[in-house]
Amino acid sequence: MRLPSWISQHLAALRAVLVFTVILGIAYPFVMFGIAQIPGLHDKANGSIITTADGKEVGSGLIGQSFTDADGKPVLTYFQSRPSAAGDGYDPTSTAASNLGPESIEDVLPVPGAVDDEGNPDAGTQSLLTQVCARSLEIGAREGVSGARQFCTTDGVGAVLRVFRAQGLTGAVTRAVSVNQDCPATPFLASYEGVTVECGKPGEDYSGGVLTAIRGDAPADSPVPADAVSASGSGLDPQISPAYAQLQVNRVARERGADPAAVRKLVDENTLGRSLGFMGEPGVNVLKLNLALDRELPAR
C-alpha cells in the first residue's frame, strides 16, 4: 500500500532529523571531546585550569581573579589584578564592561535621606573619570607613588565644573560649580574666570551650565598605569601590564620580607610577550605570578 505523499515527506524529514541528531548531537560532541583530551590540548580544552603543587585547583589561566580579603581590601602580600566590571569582579557568568566612555565625567551625587526602590540609601553614580581618579589615588598611596592625574582633584574625583555664562554658551561667567564635590567640600578651584567656585549640591539641576574639565598641574604620565585604574572590556582579563607589575614589586617584597630583586625576577619569568610576536602587548598573568610567589618566596 502506497502512503500519501505528505506522509512520506514527513517520514523522510523525521528520518533526517534522527540521523543528524545522532551524528551532530551525539557522535560529533563525543569525537570533539575525545580529541580535546589529547596531551597538549587537554589543559586548554578544560579551561586552562591552574593547580598548585599538591594538585589543588585554584583558578583558570584565562580568567582573572581578585586578591582581596573578606572586606574587599587588597591583600598586600600579593600582586593585585586590574579592576573588573564583571558582576562583583571577575564573574564569568556576568562578563561585561562598564560601558562608560570618555564623556563620562560628571557624577550623580547621592541625595541624603533618599532611598532606591529596595530601600537602600542613595549611593549616587560615579563617572568613569571619578572612578579612575579614586583608583589612582588609592593605588598611589598603597604603592608609595603619586596617584595624581590630570583632570583629577586632590581628593580623588573628577576635576569638572559646570560653568554658567551670561549668554548661555558665551559671554562672561556668572556661576561655576564643582559638580563632583558635594557640599560642604572645598572646591578644588577657588575661582574660575573671576567667579567663586561653589561645591555641588545633591539633587540640584546644573544642566544649564557648560561641562568643563580642568586639566590641573599633574604630570601627563602618571606613575600609576592605565590598566591599574580601568577595567578590561570583558571584565575577565587575567593579565596586567609589566609596568603595573613593576609598580607593585617593592610593596610585595616588603610585605613578604623578600629581596625586591627576587620578586622582580619572578615578574620577568611570568611576563608573556606579544601574541605571534606582534599582536597585543606584553602581559603578566597575576594568578601564576602569585602562585610563584607562594612557592618560592613565602611570606615570613
N, C-alpha and C positions, 0 to 999 in steps of 0.2 A: 504494500500500500504506500503510495507516494504521499509524503507530507505536503501540506500547503507551503508555498514559497516563503511566506513570512515566518512560519515556524522554523523552517530550515535555516533561514538567515539568523534568527535568534539563537539557534543551537550552535551555529558556526561562531557567532560572536561570543557565546558562553565558553566554547572550547578555547577560543583565542585568549579570553580573559584568564582562564585557568592555566593555560600553558605559560603565558607571560608572567603570571603571578608566581608560578614555580621558578621560572628562570630568573626574573628580575627581582622578585620579592623574597626569595629564599636562597636559591643557588648563588646568585651574584653576591649578596652580602656575605655569605659564608666564605666564598672564594676570596673576596677582598679582605675579610678578617684574617684568613689564613696567610695571605701574602703579607699583611701588616705585622705578623708575628715573626717574620724572618729576621734573624740577627742583623742589626744595623738599622732596621725600620721599627723594631718593637717599641723603643722608648718614644720615638716621635709619634707613632700611631696611638699610643696610650696616654698622650697628653704631656709628654716630656716631664714625667714625674721625677722630682729630685728626692733622693733618700739620703739619710745620714749613714755613717759607717756601720751602725747596728741595724740598718735596713728599715728604719722608720721613715715613712713618707712625710715630708714637710712642706711640699708645695710643688708648683709647676714652674719650669724654666720659661714658660711663655706668659705667665700671669703674675703680675707683681703682688705684693702684699705689704701691709703696714707693719712697722716695728715699734709698736706703742704699748703702753701699759693699760691696765683696766680703766683708767681715767682718760685714755686717749692721748696721753703725753708721750713724747718720743723717749724711747729707751736709749740713753746716751752711750751705752756700750756698743751700739750697733749703728751702721750706716743707715740713713733714712732714705726712703723712696721719695719720688716726686708726688705731688698732690694727685688725688683721684676724685673724679666726679661720678664714679660708678657706684650707685647705692650709697652705703655708708663707707665706701672706699674699697676698690678692687673687688667688687662683687661681680663675678662673671655672668650672673643672671640679670644684671642691671647695667650692662656695659653702655656707657653714654658719656657725652661731653656736657659741659655746662651750657653750650650754645650761646655764650656771651662773647661778643666781639669787641673790636677796638673802640666802638662808640658807646660801650657800656662804662660810663664814667661817673654817673650820678646815683647815689644811694637813695633808697627809700627809708627814711629814719623811722625807728619804732615809736609808736604813739603810746605814751604812758597810760596804763589802765585799759588799753584796747586788747581784745582777745580775738582769736580766729574762730572758725565755725566749730572747732572741737574744744574750745575753752582755753586754749593755750595762749600765753601772753604774746602780744605782737612783738616779733623779733625784727621786723623790718626786712629789707633786702639789700645786700651788699652788691655793688657794681663789681665788674671784673677788675677795674683799676684799684678799688679799695682792697679786694682780696689779694691782689699782687703786692700792694703796699704793706698790708698787715703781715703777710707771709715773709716778705723780705726783711721787715723789722725783726720778726721773731727769729728767723734763721741767722741774721746778723748777730743778734745778742747771743744765740746759742753757740755760734762758731767763732766768736771773738773778732768779727769784722764789722765794718759799717754796713748797715742794711738800708741806708738812704738811697732813694731812687728818684729820678726826675719825675715830676708830676705827682709826687707824694709828699704829705705833710710829715712833720717830725713825730706825730702821734699815730702814724700808720694808716691814714685814709687818703683818698684821692684829693689832690690839691685842686679843687674845682670851685669856681664861682658862678653864680647866676648874676649877670650884670644887666641892670636896667638903665636904658638911655632915654633921653628926652623925646626922641623921635622913633622910639621902638628899637630899630636896629642901628640907628645912627644918632649922632648928637652927643651932648655931654652926659656923663654918667650921673645918674640920680640916686642909685642904690646899688649895693654889692653885697651878696650873701654867700658865705662859705657853706654850701648846701650839704656837705658831707660831715660837718662838725656840728652836732646838735648842742643847743644851749644847755648849760652855761659854759661850754667850752670856749676857750680863747681862740679866735680865728687865726689861721696861720699867717695871714697878712693883716697888718694894722689898717692899711688903707689901699684903695685902688683908684688911681687917677684922681686923687684928692678927696675921695669919699670913704668914710669909715666903713670897714667891712663888718657885717653882722654875722653872728652864728646862726645856724639853721634851726628853725622851729618845726618839730614833727607835726605833720598833718597840714602845714601851710602850703598853699599853692604858689610856687615860684616859676611856673611855666612861662610867664611873661618876660622873664629875663633871658639874656643870651648865655648859653652854657659856654664857659670859658675855662680851659685847663691851664694851669700855671706851671711852667717848666721848673722853676726853682733853680738852686745853685748846686744841686747834687751832680756828681760826675756822670757822663754819658754811659760809661762802662762800669756797672756795679760789680763788686766782688761776688755778689750772690747771682749765680747763673739763672737764665730764663727758665730752665726746666725745673729749678728748685721752687719756683713760685707759680707755675702754670701747669694745669693738668693736661694729659695727652688726649687725643681725640677719642680713644676707646675707653680711657679710664683704667686700662689694664696693663699699661706699659711696664715691663719688669726691669727696665734699664734706666739708669741715669747717665748724664754726660760725665766724661772723665773730669771735667772742671768741677762739677758738683761733688764728685767723689773725693777729689783732692782737697776741696774746701773742708771736708769732714775729717780728714786724716788726723790732725792734731788733737781734736776733741776725742775721737775714738781711742787714740793711743793713750791719752791722759786718763781716760776712764778705765782703761784696761791695764794701766801700768806697763805699757809696752813701748818699745822704741818706735818713734814715728817712721823711721826708715823701713822697719819691718812691715808696718801697716801699709806704707806706700808701695812696697814690693808686692803685697797681696793685691792691691788695687791694679797694679800693672799686669799681674798674672790673670786677672779676671776681666781685663778690658778687651772687648771684641772690636775688630776693625770693621770697615765698611763692607757691606754685603757685595760679594763678587769684586771687591777691591775698589769700587767706585760709587756704589749706591748707599745713600743714607749717611749717617755719621757714626763714629765710634761710640760704643756704649759699655757700661759696666752693669752686669747683672747683680742686683743688690742681694738677692737671696743667696746666690752662690758665694758672693763675697763674704756675707755674714757667716755662712757655714764654714768658710775657710778660716775666718777669724776665731770661731769657737774651737776649731780643730787645732790650729797652730798657735794662736795667741789667746788662750782662755783668760777671762777676766780674773784678776787677782783679788 
